[in-house]
Amino acid sequence: MDKLKTLRHDNTEELADKLGEELLAYLNSSLKTQAHQLAVKIARSQRYMNKAEACKYCGITNNTFDKWLALGLQRIHIDGIIRFDKQDLDSFMKEHKRII
């Protein structure tokens, strides 16, 4: 009988540990998702963005953004600072919109 109680106790602790690990993983994933969504929301709320913000706004990588620049995406360059206009990004995407 004591062995049965010990087994149940050990299984309960093991189950609690596993549930704790799964809960932490879920919360971590959820927080990352929320942080990303907030960053995108902030980027979309401002008109002028730096390159990283513009990449997030468009949902593309830095390398893809560089390709878009080579294709003629406009940028604002003032005294060594580069910014991208949200309206220019939207126009660029509309200009390249195609049915596939």
DSSP file (Angstrom, degrees, kcal/mol; ACC not computed):
  #  RESIDUE AA STRUCTURE BP1 BP2  ACC     N-H-->O    O-->H-N    N-H-->O    O-->H-N    TCO  KAPPA ALPHA  PHI   PSI    X-CA   Y-CA   Z-CA
    1    1 A M     >        0   0    0      0, 0.0     4,-2.0     0, 0.0     5,-0.2   0.000 360.0 360.0 360.0 -40.6    0.0    0.0    0.0
    2    2 A D  H  >  +     0   0    0      1,-0.2     4,-2.4     2,-0.2     5,-0.2   0.878 360.0  54.0 -63.7 -36.9    2.9    2.4    0.8
    3    3 A K  H  > S+     0   0    0      1,-0.2     4,-2.7     2,-0.2    -1,-0.2   0.893 106.8  51.8 -63.6 -38.8    4.4    1.6   -2.6
    4    4 A L  H  > S+     0   0    0      2,-0.2     4,-2.5     1,-0.2    -2,-0.2   0.910 110.0  48.2 -64.0 -43.4    1.1    2.6   -4.3
    5    5 A K  H  X S+     0   0    0     -4,-2.0     4,-2.5     2,-0.2    -2,-0.2   0.907 112.5  49.4 -63.2 -41.6    1.0    5.9   -2.4
    6    6 A T  H  X S+     0   0    0     -4,-2.4     4,-2.9     2,-0.2    -2,-0.2   0.915 111.0  49.7 -64.1 -43.7    4.6    6.6   -3.4
    7    7 A L  H  X S+     0   0    0     -4,-2.7     4,-2.8     2,-0.2     5,-0.2   0.935 112.3  47.0 -60.0 -47.5    3.9    5.7   -7.0
    8    8 A R  H  X S+     0   0    0     -4,-2.5     4,-2.3     2,-0.2    -2,-0.2   0.911 113.4  49.2 -61.7 -42.0    0.9    8.0   -7.1
    9    9 A H  H  X S+     0   0    0     -4,-2.5     4,-2.3     2,-0.2    -2,-0.2   0.923 112.6  47.2 -63.7 -45.3    2.9   10.8   -5.4
   10   10 A D  H  X S+     0   0    0     -4,-2.9     4,-2.5     1,-0.2    -2,-0.2   0.915 113.0  48.6 -63.1 -43.6    5.8   10.4   -7.9
   11   11 A N  H  X S+     0   0    0     -4,-2.8     4,-2.8    -5,-0.2    -1,-0.2   0.878 109.9  52.7 -64.4 -37.4    3.5   10.4  -10.8
   12   12 A T  H  X S+     0   0    0     -4,-2.3     4,-2.6    -5,-0.2    -2,-0.2   0.923 111.1  46.0 -64.8 -43.9    1.7   13.5   -9.5
   13   13 A E  H  X S+     0   0    0     -4,-2.3     4,-2.5     2,-0.2    -2,-0.2   0.918 114.1  48.5 -64.0 -43.0    5.0   15.3   -9.2
   14   14 A E  H  X S+     0   0    0     -4,-2.5     4,-2.4     2,-0.2    -2,-0.2   0.914 112.9  47.7 -63.2 -43.4    6.1   14.2  -12.6
   15   15 A L  H  X S+     0   0    0     -4,-2.8     4,-2.8     2,-0.2     5,-0.2   0.910 111.3  50.7 -63.8 -42.7    2.8   15.2  -14.1
   16   16 A A  H  X S+     0   0    0     -4,-2.6     4,-2.5     2,-0.2    -2,-0.2   0.900 110.5  49.9 -62.5 -41.0    2.9   18.6  -12.4
   17   17 A D  H  X S+     0   0    0     -4,-2.5     4,-2.4     2,-0.2    -2,-0.2   0.927 112.4  46.8 -62.6 -45.5    6.5   19.2  -13.7
   18   18 A K  H  X S+     0   0    0     -4,-2.4     4,-2.6     2,-0.2    -2,-0.2   0.917 113.2  48.4 -63.9 -43.6    5.4   18.3  -17.3
   19   19 A L  H  X S+     0   0    0     -4,-2.8     4,-2.6     1,-0.2    -1,-0.2   0.901 111.0  51.6 -63.7 -39.7    2.3   20.5  -17.0
   20   20 A G  H  X S+     0   0    0     -4,-2.5     4,-2.4    -5,-0.2    -2,-0.2   0.916 110.8  47.6 -61.8 -43.7    4.5   23.3  -15.7
   21   21 A E  H  X S+     0   0    0     -4,-2.4     4,-2.3     2,-0.2    -2,-0.2   0.912 113.1  48.0 -63.5 -43.7    6.9   23.0  -18.6
   22   22 A E  H  X S+     0   0    0     -4,-2.6     4,-2.4     2,-0.2    -2,-0.2   0.889 111.3  50.8 -65.5 -39.1    4.1   22.9  -21.1
   23   23 A L  H  X S+     0   0    0     -4,-2.6     4,-2.8     2,-0.2    -2,-0.2   0.920 110.7  48.7 -64.7 -43.6    2.5   26.0  -19.5
   24   24 A L  H  X S+     0   0    0     -4,-2.4     4,-2.6     2,-0.2    -2,-0.2   0.909 111.8  49.3 -62.3 -42.2    5.8   27.9  -19.6
   25   25 A A  H  X S+     0   0    0     -4,-2.3     4,-2.3     2,-0.2    -2,-0.2   0.913 112.7  47.8 -63.2 -42.6    6.3   26.9  -23.3
   26   26 A Y  H  X S+     0   0    0     -4,-2.4     4,-2.7     2,-0.2    -2,-0.2   0.933 113.1  47.3 -63.9 -46.3    2.8   28.0  -24.2
   27   27 A L  H  X S+     0   0    0     -4,-2.8     4,-2.7     2,-0.2    -2,-0.2   0.897 111.8  51.0 -63.4 -40.6    3.2   31.4  -22.3
   28   28 A N  H  X S+     0   0    0     -4,-2.6     4,-2.2     2,-0.2    -1,-0.2   0.927 112.9  45.4 -61.5 -46.2    6.5   32.0  -23.9
   29   29 A S  H  X S+     0   0    0     -4,-2.3     4,-2.3     2,-0.2    -2,-0.2   0.910 113.4  50.0 -63.3 -43.1    5.1   31.4  -27.4
   30   30 A S  H  X S+     0   0    0     -4,-2.7     4,-2.6     1,-0.2    -2,-0.2   0.904 110.4  49.5 -63.9 -42.5    2.1   33.5  -26.6
   31   31 A L  H  X S+     0   0    0     -4,-2.7     4,-2.6     2,-0.2    -1,-0.2   0.893 110.1  50.9 -64.9 -39.7    4.2   36.4  -25.4
   32   32 A K  H  X S+     0   0    0     -4,-2.2     4,-2.3     2,-0.2    -2,-0.2   0.918 111.5  48.1 -62.9 -42.7    6.4   36.3  -28.4
   33   33 A T  H  X S+     0   0    0     -4,-2.3     4,-2.5     2,-0.2    -2,-0.2   0.928 112.9  47.7 -62.8 -45.7    3.3   36.3  -30.7
   34   34 A Q  H  X S+     0   0    0     -4,-2.6     4,-2.3     1,-0.2    -2,-0.2   0.896 111.4  50.7 -63.3 -40.9    1.8   39.2  -28.7
   35   35 A A  H  X S+     0   0    0     -4,-2.6     4,-2.3     2,-0.2    -1,-0.2   0.907 111.4  48.2 -63.9 -42.1    5.1   41.2  -28.9
   36   36 A H  H  X S+     0   0    0     -4,-2.3     4,-2.4     2,-0.2    -2,-0.2   0.928 111.5  49.5 -64.1 -44.9    5.4   40.6  -32.6
   37   37 A Q  H  X S+     0   0    0     -4,-2.5     4,-2.3     1,-0.2    -2,-0.2   0.881 111.3  49.8 -62.4 -38.4    1.8   41.8  -33.2
   38   38 A L  H  X S+     0   0    0     -4,-2.3     4,-2.6     2,-0.2    -1,-0.2   0.904 109.6  50.9 -66.5 -41.6    2.4   44.9  -31.1
   39   39 A A  H  X S+     0   0    0     -4,-2.3     4,-2.4     2,-0.2    -2,-0.2   0.904 111.9  47.2 -62.4 -41.5    5.6   45.7  -33.0
   40   40 A V  H  X S+     0   0    0     -4,-2.4     4,-2.4     2,-0.2    -2,-0.2   0.910 111.5  51.3 -65.3 -42.3    3.6   45.4  -36.3
   41   41 A K  H  X S+     0   0    0     -4,-2.3     4,-1.0     2,-0.2    -2,-0.2   0.909 111.6  46.9 -62.2 -42.8    0.8   47.5  -34.9
   42   42 A I  H >X S+     0   0    0     -4,-2.6     4,-0.8     1,-0.2     3,-0.6   0.924 112.0  50.6 -64.6 -44.3    3.2   50.2  -33.9
   43   43 A A  H >< S+     0   0    0     -4,-2.4     3,-0.6     1,-0.2    -2,-0.2   0.885 110.9  49.2 -61.2 -38.5    5.0   50.1  -37.3
   44   44 A R  H 3< S+     0   0    0     -4,-2.4    -1,-0.2     1,-0.2    -2,-0.2   0.706 104.5  60.0 -74.8 -18.6    1.7   50.4  -39.1
   45   45 A S  H << S+     0   0    0     -4,-1.0     2,-0.4    -3,-0.6    -1,-0.2   0.672  96.4  67.7 -85.5 -16.4    0.6   53.4  -36.9
   46   46 A Q    <<  -     0   0    0     -4,-0.8    40,-0.0    -3,-0.6     3,-0.0  -0.825  69.4-146.8-107.6 146.3    3.5   55.7  -37.9
   47   47 A R  S    S+     0   0    0     -2,-0.4    39,-2.8     1,-0.1     2,-0.5   0.910  83.7  49.5 -77.4 -43.1    4.0   57.1  -41.4
   48   48 A Y  E    S+A   85   0A   0     37,-0.2     2,-0.3    38,-0.1    37,-0.2  -0.859  71.2 177.3-106.1 130.7    7.8   57.2  -41.6
   49   49 A M  E     -A   84   0A   0     35,-2.4    35,-2.7    -2,-0.5     2,-0.1  -0.904  28.3-121.0-131.1 153.2    9.7   54.1  -40.6
   50   50 A N     >  -     0   0    0     -2,-0.3     4,-2.5    33,-0.2     5,-0.2  -0.288  48.9 -90.9 -78.8 179.3   13.3   52.9  -40.5
   51   51 A K  H  > S+     0   0    0     31,-0.3     4,-2.5     1,-0.2     5,-0.2   0.910 125.7  49.6 -63.1 -44.3   14.3   49.8  -42.5
   52   52 A A  H  > S+     0   0    0      1,-0.2     4,-2.0     2,-0.2    -1,-0.2   0.913 113.7  46.5 -62.1 -42.2   13.6   47.2  -39.8
   53   53 A E  H  > S+     0   0    0      2,-0.2     4,-2.7     1,-0.2    -1,-0.2   0.892 111.4  52.0 -66.2 -39.3   10.1   48.8  -39.1
   54   54 A A  H  X S+     0   0    0     -4,-2.5     4,-2.3     2,-0.2    -2,-0.2   0.886 107.8  52.2 -64.8 -38.7    9.4   48.9  -42.9
   55   55 A C  H  X>S+     0   0    0     -4,-2.5     5,-2.2     2,-0.2     4,-1.4   0.931 112.0  45.8 -61.4 -45.2   10.3   45.2  -43.2
   56   56 A K  H  <5S+     0   0    0     -4,-2.0    -2,-0.2     2,-0.2    -1,-0.2   0.912 110.5  53.9 -64.0 -42.0    7.9   44.3  -40.4
   57   57 A Y  H  <5S+     0   0    0     -4,-2.7    -1,-0.2     1,-0.2    -2,-0.2   0.906 116.1  38.4 -58.1 -42.8    5.2   46.5  -41.9
   58   58 A C  H  <5S-     0   0    0     -4,-2.3    -1,-0.2    -5,-0.1    -2,-0.2   0.643 107.9-125.6 -84.0 -15.5    5.5   44.7  -45.2
   59   59 A G  T  <5 +     0   0    0     -4,-1.4     2,-0.3     1,-0.3    -3,-0.2   0.860  68.4 120.1  73.6  35.6    6.0   41.3  -43.6
   60   60 A I      < -     0   0    0     -5,-2.2    -1,-0.3    -6,-0.2    -2,-0.1  -0.813  63.2-103.3-128.5 167.5    9.3   40.6  -45.4
   61   61 A T     >  -     0   0    0     -2,-0.3     4,-2.2    -3,-0.1     5,-0.1  -0.385  35.6-106.7 -84.6 167.3   12.9   39.9  -44.6
   62   62 A N  H  > S+     0   0    0      1,-0.2     4,-2.1     2,-0.2     5,-0.1   0.883 120.1  53.8 -59.6 -40.9   15.7   42.4  -44.9
   63   63 A N  H  > S+     0   0    0      2,-0.2     4,-1.6     1,-0.2    -1,-0.2   0.904 108.8  47.8 -63.8 -41.9   17.1   40.6  -48.0
   64   64 A T  H  > S+     0   0    0      1,-0.2     4,-2.1     2,-0.2    -1,-0.2   0.902 109.5  53.8 -65.0 -39.8   13.7   40.9  -49.8
   65   65 A F  H  X S+     0   0    0     -4,-2.2     4,-2.2     1,-0.2    -2,-0.2   0.897 105.3  53.9 -61.6 -40.0   13.5   44.5  -48.8
   66   66 A D  H  X S+     0   0    0     -4,-2.1     4,-1.9     1,-0.2    -1,-0.2   0.883 107.2  51.4 -60.7 -38.4   16.9   45.1  -50.5
   67   67 A K  H  X S+     0   0    0     -4,-1.6     4,-1.3     2,-0.2    -1,-0.2   0.902 108.1  51.8 -64.1 -40.6   15.6   43.5  -53.7
   68   68 A W  H  <>S+     0   0    0     -4,-2.1     5,-2.1     1,-0.2     4,-0.3   0.884 107.0  53.1 -63.6 -37.8   12.6   45.9  -53.5
   69   69 A L  H ><5S+     0   0    0     -4,-2.2     3,-1.4     1,-0.2    -1,-0.2   0.906 107.2  51.7 -62.5 -40.7   15.0   48.8  -53.2
   70   70 A A  H 3<5S+     0   0    0     -4,-1.9    -1,-0.2     1,-0.3    -2,-0.2   0.783 105.2  57.2 -65.4 -26.7   16.8   47.6  -56.3
   71   71 A L  T 3<5S-     0   0    0     -4,-1.3    -1,-0.3    -5,-0.1    -2,-0.2   0.487 133.1 -88.2 -83.2  -3.1   13.4   47.5  -58.1
   72   72 A G  T < 5 +     0   0    0     -3,-1.4    -3,-0.2    -4,-0.3    -2,-0.1   0.582  63.6 165.9 111.8  11.3   12.9   51.2  -57.3
   73   73 A L      < -     0   0    0     -5,-2.1    -1,-0.2    -8,-0.1     2,-0.1  -0.411  39.8-119.8 -58.7 129.8   11.3   51.4  -53.9
   74   74 A Q        -     0   0    0     14,-0.1     2,-0.3    -2,-0.1    11,-0.2  -0.384  32.2-174.4 -76.7 150.8   11.6   55.0  -52.8
   75   75 A R        -     0   0    0      9,-0.1     2,-0.5    -2,-0.1     9,-0.2  -0.958  23.9-126.4-139.4 158.0   13.4   56.1  -49.7
   76   76 A I  E     -B   83   0B   0      7,-3.2     7,-2.5    -2,-0.3     2,-0.5  -0.933  24.6-171.8-107.0 125.2   13.9   59.3  -47.8
   77   77 A H  E     +B   82   0B   0     -2,-0.5     2,-0.5     5,-0.2     5,-0.2  -0.948  11.3 166.0-123.7 110.9   17.5   60.2  -47.2
   78   78 A I  E >  S-B   81   0B   0      3,-2.7     3,-2.1    -2,-0.5    -2,-0.0  -0.964  71.1 -29.8-129.5 114.4   18.2   63.2  -44.9
   79   79 A D  T 3  S-     0   0    0     -2,-0.5    -1,-0.1     1,-0.3     3,-0.1   0.871 126.4 -43.5  50.2  46.7   21.7   63.8  -43.4
   80   80 A G  T 3  S+     0   0    0      1,-0.2     2,-0.5     0, 0.0    -1,-0.3   0.405 115.1 114.4  83.4  -2.3   22.6   60.1  -43.3
   81   81 A I  E <   -B   78   0B   0     -3,-2.1    -3,-2.7   -31,-0.0     2,-0.5  -0.881  49.9-158.4-104.7 131.3   19.2   59.0  -42.0
   82   82 A I  E     +B   77   0B   0     -2,-0.5     2,-0.3    -5,-0.2   -31,-0.3  -0.919  14.5 173.1-112.3 132.1   17.0   56.8  -44.2
   83   83 A R  E     -B   76   0B   0     -7,-2.5    -7,-3.2    -2,-0.5     2,-0.4  -0.935  21.1-141.0-132.7 157.1   13.3   56.5  -43.7
   84   84 A F  E     -A   49   0A   0    -35,-2.7   -35,-2.4    -2,-0.3     2,-0.4  -0.974  17.2-131.0-122.5 133.7   10.5   54.9  -45.7
   85   85 A D  E  >  -A   48   0A   0     -2,-0.4     4,-2.2   -11,-0.2     3,-0.3  -0.693   9.1-140.7 -86.2 129.1    7.1   56.4  -46.2
   86   86 A K  H  > S+     0   0    0    -39,-2.8     4,-2.5    -2,-0.4     5,-0.2   0.879 104.5  53.8 -54.4 -40.8    4.2   54.0  -45.5
   87   87 A Q  H  > S+     0   0    0      1,-0.2     4,-2.4     2,-0.2    -1,-0.2   0.875 107.0  51.0 -65.8 -36.6    2.3   55.5  -48.4
   88   88 A D  H  > S+     0   0    0     -3,-0.3     4,-2.7     2,-0.2    -1,-0.2   0.895 109.9  50.2 -65.9 -39.7    5.3   54.7  -50.7
   89   89 A L  H  X S+     0   0    0     -4,-2.2     4,-2.2     2,-0.2    -2,-0.2   0.927 112.1  47.0 -63.4 -44.5    5.4   51.1  -49.5
   90   90 A D  H  X S+     0   0    0     -4,-2.5     4,-2.2     2,-0.2    -2,-0.2   0.914 113.6  48.3 -63.2 -42.7    1.7   50.7  -50.1
   91   91 A S  H  X S+     0   0    0     -4,-2.4     4,-2.7     2,-0.2    -2,-0.2   0.911 109.5  52.9 -64.0 -42.7    2.0   52.3  -53.6
   92   92 A F  H  X S+     0   0    0     -4,-2.7     4,-1.3     1,-0.2    -1,-0.2   0.917 110.9  46.7 -59.2 -44.5    5.0   50.0  -54.4
   93   93 A M  H  < S+     0   0    0     -4,-2.2    -1,-0.2     1,-0.2    -2,-0.2   0.890 112.1  50.2 -67.3 -37.9    3.1   46.9  -53.5
   94   94 A K  H >< S+     0   0    0     -4,-2.2     3,-1.2     1,-0.2    -2,-0.2   0.897 108.0  53.9 -65.7 -39.1    0.0   48.1  -55.5
   95   95 A E  H 3< S+     0   0    0     -4,-2.7    -1,-0.2     1,-0.3    -2,-0.2   0.815 113.4  42.9 -63.4 -30.2    2.2   48.7  -58.5
   96   96 A H  T 3< S+     0   0    0     -4,-1.3     2,-0.4    -5,-0.2    -1,-0.3   0.230  83.8 127.2-101.3  12.7    3.5   45.2  -58.3
   97   97 A K    <   +     0   0    0     -3,-1.2     2,-0.3    -5,-0.1    -3,-0.1  -0.570  32.7 165.7 -74.4 127.9    0.2   43.5  -57.7
   98   98 A R        -     0   0    0     -2,-0.4     2,-0.5     0, 0.0    -2,-0.0  -0.981  40.3-116.1-141.5 152.1   -0.5   40.7  -60.1
   99   99 A I              0   0    0     -2,-0.3    -2,-0.0     1,-0.1     0, 0.0  -0.791 360.0 360.0 -86.1 127.8   -2.8   37.8  -60.4
  100  100 A I              0   0    0     -2,-0.5    -1,-0.1     0, 0.0     0, 0.0   0.403 360.0 360.0-105.3 360.0   -0.9   34.6  -60.3
